[in-house]
Amino acid sequence: MTQVKLFLPLAAEQKSAQVTDWSGRIGWVVGLLIFIALIYWLMRQGWKWRGSIQSGLPDLLPVPETGGAVRLSMTGRYHGSTTAGHWLDRIVAHGLGARSRVELTLTDAGLEVVRPGANDFFVPAEHLREARLDKGIAGKVLAEGGLLIITWQHGDTLLDSGFRSDRSAEQAVWVEAVNALRPAGTSDHAVNTAAIGTATTTTTQKGAS
């Protein structure tokens, strides 16, 4: 009888401990969810803020119905756009910040960028400035040479757009083809100098505001 009396308080204690433990776990999970929601909200606010300061960028050109003779085409992923030469300065205006699947077509008229579920756009041949292989853009990092980066003029701003082909071996061919299509007299050095000048001007304007 004495053993039963001793066992009952012990069992009650264990049951109480289990209830207290579940309460702590629930509180921890709720706290974690609140933290995640806060981070998500801050990211959305930062995205909106970045979009507002980039509102001066002109609208994207639509993909033309007839774009001339096709030189190359590929499927893959679009990984974002940044200010040229600044791989972390993401551009979010006009949907350029949304990563997506992509179908790229290079024609005599320019570059057609078709993105299922996101904004399509067109870069006229005269706005193409450079193509190269690189490893990172807009916070996305791959192996060296894993990204096809195309630099193009949009209004007064030079942009870098990053693409990853489903067949990575063909990206080197794209570099040659885009660089052959860009306007005569546009050298890599001129592109880099213009990109630095544009970025400096943008930074100065932000600081002044």
Disulfide bonds with the S-S distance in Angstrom:
none
